[in-house]
Amino acid sequence: MTGLYQIRVVGGGEFTCGGDERVLLAMERCGAGDIGVGCRGGGCGICRVKVVEGDYRTGKMSAAKVSDSDLQAGYALACRLFPAGNLVIAVE
């Protein structure tokens, strides 16, 4: 794992996530349940979150679930969200 970062969910719990690990899978690995789980493939939108604080990168996501303007506003699908530092996220 590249780096180990703290992920805090606004109004929820906290868990750790490696820099090369998807936030949704890290949440499941740690036994947390704050983010909805759907297809895990970037298409259904159930795990949509807003990154409130922190640096990150994303993988390929459905443009129907996260538009370019959504991306600019900090929205992402947790199944395609990789932390580059500690994150604070809000669940939709």
KERODO-852485 format. One line per field, with one value per atom (N, C-alpha, C, O): residue number from 0; z, y, x; atom name; chain; residue in one letter. Coordinates in nm, 2 decimals, m for minus. Example, Ala and Ser with C-alpha at 12.3 -4.5 7.8 and 13.67 -1.06 7.14 Angstrom:
<atoms>
nr <- 0, 0, 0, 0, 1, 1, 1, 1
w <- 0.78, 0.78, 0.78, 0.85, 0.71, 0.71, 0.79, 0.80
v <- m0.57, m0.45, m0.33, m0.33, m0.22, m0.11, 0.00, 0.11
u <- 1.32, 1.23, 1.32, 1.42, 1.28, 1.37, 1.29, 1.34
atom <- N, CA, C, O, N, CA, C, O
kette <- A, A, A, A, A, A, A, A
rest <- A, A, A, A, S, S, S, S
</atoms>
This chain:
<atoms>
nr <- 0, 0, 0, 0, 1, 1, 1, 1, 2, 2, 2, 2, 3, 3, 3, 3, 4, 4, 4, 4, 5, 5, 5, 5, 6, 6, 6, 6, 7, 7, 7, 7, 8, 8, 8, 8, 9, 9, 9, 9, 10, 10, 10, 10, 11, 11, 11, 11, 12, 12, 12, 12, 13, 13, 13, 13, 14, 14, 14, 14, 15, 15, 15, 15, 16, 16, 16, 16, 17, 17, 17, 17, 18, 18, 18, 18, 19, 19, 19, 19, 20, 20, 20, 20, 21, 21, 21, 21, 22, 22, 22, 22, 23, 23, 23, 23, 24, 24, 24, 24, 25, 25, 25, 25, 26, 26, 26, 26, 27, 27, 27, 27, 28, 28, 28, 28, 29, 29, 29, 29, 30, 30, 30, 30, 31, 31, 31, 31, 32, 32, 32, 32, 33, 33, 33, 33, 34, 34, 34, 34, 35, 35, 35, 35, 36, 36, 36, 36, 37, 37, 37, 37, 38, 38, 38, 38, 39, 39, 39, 39, 40, 40, 40, 40, 41, 41, 41, 41, 42, 42, 42, 42, 43, 43, 43, 43, 44, 44, 44, 44, 45, 45, 45, 45, 46, 46, 46, 46, 47, 47, 47, 47, 48, 48, 48, 48, 49, 49, 49, 49, 50, 50, 50, 50, 51, 51, 51, 51, 52, 52, 52, 52, 53, 53, 53, 53, 54, 54, 54, 54, 55, 55, 55, 55, 56, 56, 56, 56, 57, 57, 57, 57, 58, 58, 58, 58, 59, 59, 59, 59, 60, 60, 60, 60, 61, 61, 61, 61, 62, 62, 62, 62, 63, 63, 63, 63, 64, 64, 64, 64, 65, 65, 65, 65, 66, 66, 66, 66, 67, 67, 67, 67, 68, 68, 68, 68, 69, 69, 69, 69, 70, 70, 70, 70, 71, 71, 71, 71, 72, 72, 72, 72, 73, 73, 73, 73, 74, 74, 74, 74, 75, 75, 75, 75, 76, 76, 76, 76, 77, 77, 77, 77, 78, 78, 78, 78, 79, 79, 79, 79, 80, 80, 80, 80, 81, 81, 81, 81, 82, 82, 82, 82, 83, 83, 83, 83, 84, 84, 84, 84, 85, 85, 85, 85, 86, 86, 86, 86, 87, 87, 87, 87, 88, 88, 88, 88, 89, 89, 89, 89, 90, 90, 90, 90, 91, 91, 91, 91
w <- 0.00, 0.00, 0.00, 0.07, m0.08, m0.09, 0.01, 0.00, 0.12, 0.22, 0.29, 0.23, 0.40, 0.48, 0.53, 0.61, 0.48, 0.51, 0.60, 0.59, 0.67, 0.75, 0.67, 0.61, 0.66, 0.59, 0.70, 0.77, 0.70, 0.80, 0.72, 0.63, 0.76, 0.70, 0.79, 0.91, 0.73, 0.81, 0.87, 0.80, 1.00, 1.07, 1.08, 1.12, 1.05, 1.05, 1.12, 1.21, 1.07, 1.13, 1.06, 0.97, 1.10, 1.04, 1.00, 1.07, 0.90, 0.87, 0.79, 0.75, 0.78, 0.70, 0.56, 0.53, 0.47, 0.33, 0.28, 0.30, 0.20, 0.13, 0.01, m0.05, m0.03, m0.15, m0.28, m0.38, m0.28, m0.40, m0.38, m0.46, m0.28, m0.24, m0.26, m0.24, m0.32, m0.34, m0.20, m0.12, m0.18, m0.05, m0.01, 0.10, m0.11, m0.08, m0.03, 0.07, m0.09, m0.05, 0.09, 0.17, 0.11, 0.24, 0.35, 0.46, 0.32, 0.42, 0.46, 0.57, 0.35, 0.38, 0.45, 0.55, 0.42, 0.48, 0.63, 0.71, 0.67, 0.81, 0.88, 1.00, 0.82, 0.88, 0.90, 0.98, 0.84, 0.84, 0.74, 0.65, 0.76, 0.67, 0.64, 0.61, 0.63, 0.62, 0.47, 0.45, 0.38, 0.23, 0.17, 0.20, 0.09, 0.02, m0.07, m0.14, m0.08, m0.17, m0.28, m0.25, m0.40, m0.51, m0.60, m0.56, m0.72, m0.82, m0.80, m0.85, m0.73, m0.71, m0.84, m0.84, m0.95, m1.08, m1.14, m1.25, m1.07, m1.12, m1.20, m1.27, m1.20, m1.29, m1.22, m1.28, m1.10, m1.04, m0.97, m0.96, m0.91, m0.84, m0.69, m0.63, m0.64, m0.50, m0.40, m0.29, m0.44, m0.34, m0.37, m0.33, m0.43, m0.46, m0.33, m0.23, m0.32, m0.20, m0.25, m0.37, m0.16, m0.19, m0.10, 0.02, m0.16, m0.09, m0.03, m0.11, 0.10, 0.16, 0.19, 0.18, 0.21, 0.24, 0.21, 0.23, 0.15, 0.12, m0.03, m0.12, m0.06, m0.20, m0.24, m0.16, m0.36, m0.41, m0.56, m0.63, m0.61, m0.76, m0.78, m0.69, m0.90, m0.93, m1.05, m1.14, m1.05, m1.17, m1.26, m1.23, m1.36, m1.45, m1.38, m1.32, m1.40, m1.34, m1.45, m1.55, m1.43, m1.52, m1.52, m1.42, m1.64, m1.65, m1.62, m1.59, m1.63, m1.59, m1.44, m1.40, m1.36, m1.22, m1.16, m1.06, m1.23, m1.19, m1.31, m1.39, m1.33, m1.45, m1.43, m1.32, m1.53, m1.52, m1.42, m1.34, m1.41, m1.31, m1.17, m1.08, m1.16, m1.03, m0.98, m0.87, m1.08, m1.05, m1.00, m0.90, m1.06, m1.02, m0.88, m0.81, m0.84, m0.71, m0.60, m0.49, m0.64, m0.54, m0.53, m0.44, m0.62, m0.61, m0.68, m0.78, m0.63, m0.69, m0.64, m0.55, m0.70, m0.66, m0.57, m0.62, m0.45, m0.36, m0.41, m0.37, m0.50, m0.56, m0.66, m0.70, m0.69, m0.79, m0.73, m0.80, m0.60, m0.53, m0.45, m0.38, m0.48, m0.42, m0.35, m0.41, m0.22, m0.14, m0.18, m0.20, m0.17, m0.18, m0.05, m0.05, 0.05, 0.18, 0.26, 0.22, 0.39, 0.47, 0.40, 0.34, 0.41, 0.35, 0.45, 0.54, 0.42, 0.49, 0.38, 0.28, 0.39, 0.28, 0.34, 0.46, 0.26, 0.30, 0.21, 0.09, 0.27, 0.19, 0.14, 0.21, 0.01, m0.05, 0.01, m0.03
v <- m0.12, 0.00, 0.13, 0.13, 0.22, 0.35, 0.44, 0.48, 0.48, 0.57, 0.51, 0.42, 0.56, 0.51, 0.64, 0.72, 0.67, 0.79, 0.77, 0.66, 0.87, 0.87, 0.93, 1.04, 0.86, 0.90, 0.93, 0.83, 1.05, 1.08, 1.11, 1.20, 1.05, 1.08, 1.18, 1.15, 1.29, 1.39, 1.33, 1.27, 1.34, 1.28, 1.13, 1.06, 1.07, 0.92, 0.88, 0.95, 0.78, 0.72, 0.76, 0.85, 0.69, 0.71, 0.57, 0.48, 0.57, 0.45, 0.48, 0.60, 0.39, 0.41, 0.36, 0.27, 0.42, 0.38, 0.41, 0.51, 0.31, 0.33, 0.41, 0.42, 0.47, 0.56, 0.49, 0.55, 0.35, 0.28, 0.19, 0.10, 0.23, 0.15, 0.24, 0.36, 0.18, 0.26, 0.28, 0.19, 0.41, 0.44, 0.35, 0.31, 0.31, 0.23, 0.09, 0.04, 0.03, m0.10, m0.09, m0.18, 0.02, 0.04, 0.05, m0.01, 0.12, 0.13, m0.01, m0.04, m0.09, m0.23, m0.31, m0.39, m0.30, m0.37, m0.34, m0.43, m0.21, m0.17, m0.20, m0.17, m0.25, m0.28, m0.16, m0.17, m0.05, 0.07, 0.05, m0.03, 0.13, 0.12, 0.25, 0.26, 0.36, 0.49, 0.53, 0.61, 0.46, 0.49, 0.37, 0.26, 0.41, 0.31, 0.23, 0.28, 0.10, 0.01, m0.05, m0.10, m0.03, m0.08, m0.17, m0.27, m0.13, m0.21, m0.22, m0.32, m0.13, m0.12, m0.10, m0.11, m0.06, m0.05, 0.09, 0.11, 0.19, 0.33, 0.36, 0.46, 0.28, 0.30, 0.33, 0.40, 0.28, 0.29, 0.42, 0.47, 0.48, 0.61, 0.60, 0.70, 0.48, 0.46, 0.52, 0.57, 0.51, 0.54, 0.69, 0.72, 0.77, 0.91, 0.99, 0.98, 1.06, 1.14, 1.27, 1.29, 1.36, 1.49, 1.50, 1.48, 1.52, 1.54, 1.69, 1.78, 1.70, 1.83, 1.88, 2.01, 1.79, 1.84, 1.73, 1.61, 1.76, 1.67, 1.65, 1.69, 1.59, 1.57, 1.42, 1.33, 1.40, 1.27, 1.26, 1.36, 1.14, 1.12, 1.03, 0.96, 1.02, 0.94, 0.85, 0.89, 0.74, 0.65, 0.68, 0.78, 0.60, 0.62, 0.60, 0.50, 0.70, 0.70, 0.73, 0.79, 0.69, 0.72, 0.87, 0.93, 0.93, 1.07, 1.10, 1.22, 1.00, 1.02, 1.04, 1.10, 0.98, 0.99, 1.10, 1.16, 1.14, 1.24, 1.32, 1.28, 1.44, 1.52, 1.60, 1.59, 1.66, 1.74, 1.85, 1.88, 1.92, 2.02, 1.96, 2.02, 1.84, 1.77, 1.74, 1.77, 1.70, 1.67, 1.80, 1.79, 1.91, 2.04, 2.08, 2.15, 2.04, 2.07, 1.97, 1.99, 1.87, 1.77, 1.65, 1.57, 1.62, 1.50, 1.38, 1.41, 1.26, 1.14, 1.02, 1.03, 0.91, 0.78, 0.72, 0.70, 0.68, 0.62, 0.50, 0.47, 0.43, 0.31, 0.34, 0.25, 0.47, 0.51, 0.63, 0.71, 0.64, 0.75, 0.70, 0.60, 0.76, 0.72, 0.83, 0.94, 0.82, 0.93, 0.96, 0.87, 1.09, 1.13, 1.20, 1.26, 1.19, 1.25, 1.22, 1.15, 1.26, 1.25, 1.32, 1.42, 1.25, 1.31, 1.33, 1.25, 1.43, 1.44, 1.44, 1.51, 1.34, 1.33, 1.34, 1.30, 1.38, 1.39, 1.29, 1.29, 1.22, 1.12, 1.19, 1.27, 1.17, 1.23, 1.18, 1.22
u <- 0.08, 0.00, 0.09, 0.19, 0.05, 0.12, 0.06, m0.06, 0.13, 0.08, m0.04, m0.11, m0.07, m0.19, m0.26, m0.20, m0.38, m0.45, m0.57, m0.63, m0.61, m0.73, m0.85, m0.83, m0.96, m1.08, m1.18, m1.22, m1.23, m1.34, m1.47, m1.47, m1.58, m1.71, m1.78, m1.80, m1.82, m1.90, m2.02, m2.10, m2.04, m2.15, m2.14, m2.24, m2.03, m2.01, m1.88, m1.83, m1.82, m1.70, m1.58, m1.57, m1.47, m1.34, m1.28, m1.31, m1.20, m1.13, m1.00, m0.98, m0.91, m0.78, m0.79, m0.87, m0.72, m0.72, m0.58, m0.52, m0.53, m0.40, m0.41, m0.52, m0.31, m0.31, m0.34, m0.39, m0.32, m0.36, m0.48, m0.51, m0.56, m0.68, m0.80, m0.80, m0.91, m1.03, m1.10, m1.10, m1.15, m1.21, m1.32, m1.33, m1.41, m1.52, m1.47, m1.53, m1.37, m1.32, m1.25, m1.26, m1.18, m1.12, m1.22, m1.20, m1.33, m1.44, m1.49, m1.51, m1.51, m1.56, m1.46, m1.50, m1.33, m1.23, m1.22, m1.20, m1.25, m1.24, m1.37, m1.38, m1.47, m1.59, m1.69, m1.78, m1.66, m1.75, m1.86, m1.85, m1.97, m2.08, m2.14, m2.26, m2.06, m2.12, m2.16, m2.24, m2.09, m2.11, m2.20, m2.17, m2.30, m2.38, m2.29, m2.20, m2.32, m2.24, m2.33, m2.44, m2.29, m2.37, m2.28, m2.23, m2.26, m2.19, m2.04, m1.98, m1.98, m1.83, m1.76, m1.63, m1.83, m1.76, m1.77, m1.73, m1.81, m1.82, m1.94, m1.94, m2.04, m2.15, m2.29, m2.37, m2.31, m2.44, m2.47, m2.58, m2.36, m2.38, m2.42, m2.43, m2.44, m2.49, m2.38, m2.42, m2.25, m2.15, m2.10, m1.99, m2.18, m2.14, m2.12, m2.20, m2.01, m1.97, m1.91, m1.89, m1.90, m1.83, m1.71, m1.72, m1.60, m1.47, m1.47, m1.47, m1.48, m1.49, m1.35, m1.33, m1.26, m1.12, m1.02, m1.05, m0.91, m0.80, m0.78, m0.86, m0.66, m0.62, m0.65, m0.64, m0.69, m0.73, m0.72, m0.69, m0.73, m0.75, m0.86, m0.90, m0.91, m1.03, m0.99, m0.91, m1.06, m1.06, m1.18, m1.25, m1.20, m1.31, m1.44, m1.46, m1.53, m1.67, m1.77, m1.74, m1.89, m2.00, m2.03, m2.05, m2.02, m2.05, m2.20, m2.23, m2.28, m2.42, m2.44, m2.54, m2.35, m2.35, m2.27, m2.30, m2.16, m2.07, m2.02, m1.94, m2.09, m2.06, m1.92, m1.87, m1.88, m1.76, m1.77, m1.68, m1.89, m1.91, m1.92, m1.87, m1.97, m1.97, m1.82, m1.79, m1.74, m1.60, m1.53, m1.46, m1.56, m1.50, m1.54, m1.47, m1.67, m1.72, m1.68, m1.72, m1.60, m1.55, m1.63, m1.60, m1.72, m1.80, m1.72, m1.65, m1.74, m1.68, m1.76, m1.84, m1.73, m1.78, m1.68, m1.56, m1.71, m1.61, m1.55, m1.43, m1.61, m1.55, m1.44, m1.37, m1.43, m1.33, m1.25, m1.19, m1.24, m1.18, m1.05, m1.06, m0.94, m0.81, m0.75, m0.73, m0.73, m0.67, m0.53, m0.45, m0.49, m0.35, m0.31, m0.20, m0.39, m0.37, m0.50, m0.59, m0.50, m0.62, m0.74, m0.72, m0.86, m0.97, m1.09, m1.10, m1.17, m1.30, m1.40, m1.39, m1.50, m1.60, m1.74, m1.76, m1.83, m1.97, m2.05, m2.03, m2.13, m2.22, m2.34, m2.41, m2.37, m2.49, m2.62, m2.72
atom <- N, CA, C, O, N, CA, C, O, N, CA, C, O, N, CA, C, O, N, CA, C, O, N, CA, C, O, N, CA, C, O, N, CA, C, O, N, CA, C, O, N, CA, C, O, N, CA, C, O, N, CA, C, O, N, CA, C, O, N, CA, C, O, N, CA, C, O, N, CA, C, O, N, CA, C, O, N, CA, C, O, N, CA, C, O, N, CA, C, O, N, CA, C, O, N, CA, C, O, N, CA, C, O, N, CA, C, O, N, CA, C, O, N, CA, C, O, N, CA, C, O, N, CA, C, O, N, CA, C, O, N, CA, C, O, N, CA, C, O, N, CA, C, O, N, CA, C, O, N, CA, C, O, N, CA, C, O, N, CA, C, O, N, CA, C, O, N, CA, C, O, N, CA, C, O, N, CA, C, O, N, CA, C, O, N, CA, C, O, N, CA, C, O, N, CA, C, O, N, CA, C, O, N, CA, C, O, N, CA, C, O, N, CA, C, O, N, CA, C, O, N, CA, C, O, N, CA, C, O, N, CA, C, O, N, CA, C, O, N, CA, C, O, N, CA, C, O, N, CA, C, O, N, CA, C, O, N, CA, C, O, N, CA, C, O, N, CA, C, O, N, CA, C, O, N, CA, C, O, N, CA, C, O, N, CA, C, O, N, CA, C, O, N, CA, C, O, N, CA, C, O, N, CA, C, O, N, CA, C, O, N, CA, C, O, N, CA, C, O, N, CA, C, O, N, CA, C, O, N, CA, C, O, N, CA, C, O, N, CA, C, O, N, CA, C, O, N, CA, C, O, N, CA, C, O, N, CA, C, O, N, CA, C, O, N, CA, C, O, N, CA, C, O, N, CA, C, O, N, CA, C, O, N, CA, C, O, N, CA, C, O, N, CA, C, O, N, CA, C, O, N, CA, C, O, N, CA, C, O, N, CA, C, O
kette <- A, A, A, A, A, A, A, A, A, A, A, A, A, A, A, A, A, A, A, A, A, A, A, A, A, A, A, A, A, A, A, A, A, A, A, A, A, A, A, A, A, A, A, A, A, A, A, A, A, A, A, A, A, A, A, A, A, A, A, A, A, A, A, A, A, A, A, A, A, A, A, A, A, A, A, A, A, A, A, A, A, A, A, A, A, A, A, A, A, A, A, A, A, A, A, A, A, A, A, A, A, A, A, A, A, A, A, A, A, A, A, A, A, A, A, A, A, A, A, A, A, A, A, A, A, A, A, A, A, A, A, A, A, A, A, A, A, A, A, A, A, A, A, A, A, A, A, A, A, A, A, A, A, A, A, A, A, A, A, A, A, A, A, A, A, A, A, A, A, A, A, A, A, A, A, A, A, A, A, A, A, A, A, A, A, A, A, A, A, A, A, A, A, A, A, A, A, A, A, A, A, A, A, A, A, A, A, A, A, A, A, A, A, A, A, A, A, A, A, A, A, A, A, A, A, A, A, A, A, A, A, A, A, A, A, A, A, A, A, A, A, A, A, A, A, A, A, A, A, A, A, A, A, A, A, A, A, A, A, A, A, A, A, A, A, A, A, A, A, A, A, A, A, A, A, A, A, A, A, A, A, A, A, A, A, A, A, A, A, A, A, A, A, A, A, A, A, A, A, A, A, A, A, A, A, A, A, A, A, A, A, A, A, A, A, A, A, A, A, A, A, A, A, A, A, A, A, A, A, A, A, A, A, A, A, A, A, A, A, A, A, A, A, A, A, A, A, A, A, A, A, A, A, A, A, A, A, A, A, A, A, A, A, A, A, A, A, A
rest <- M, M, M, M, T, T, T, T, G, G, G, G, L, L, L, L, Y, Y, Y, Y, Q, Q, Q, Q, I, I, I, I, R, R, R, R, V, V, V, V, V, V, V, V, G, G, G, G, G, G, G, G, G, G, G, G, E, E, E, E, F, F, F, F, T, T, T, T, C, C, C, C, G, G, G, G, G, G, G, G, D, D, D, D, E, E, E, E, R, R, R, R, V, V, V, V, L, L, L, L, L, L, L, L, A, A, A, A, M, M, M, M, E, E, E, E, R, R, R, R, C, C, C, C, G, G, G, G, A, A, A, A, G, G, G, G, D, D, D, D, I, I, I, I, G, G, G, G, V, V, V, V, G, G, G, G, C, C, C, C, R, R, R, R, G, G, G, G, G, G, G, G, G, G, G, G, C, C, C, C, G, G, G, G, I, I, I, I, C, C, C, C, R, R, R, R, V, V, V, V, K, K, K, K, V, V, V, V, V, V, V, V, E, E, E, E, G, G, G, G, D, D, D, D, Y, Y, Y, Y, R, R, R, R, T, T, T, T, G, G, G, G, K, K, K, K, M, M, M, M, S, S, S, S, A, A, A, A, A, A, A, A, K, K, K, K, V, V, V, V, S, S, S, S, D, D, D, D, S, S, S, S, D, D, D, D, L, L, L, L, Q, Q, Q, Q, A, A, A, A, G, G, G, G, Y, Y, Y, Y, A, A, A, A, L, L, L, L, A, A, A, A, C, C, C, C, R, R, R, R, L, L, L, L, F, F, F, F, P, P, P, P, A, A, A, A, G, G, G, G, N, N, N, N, L, L, L, L, V, V, V, V, I, I, I, I, A, A, A, A, V, V, V, V, E, E, E, E
</atoms>
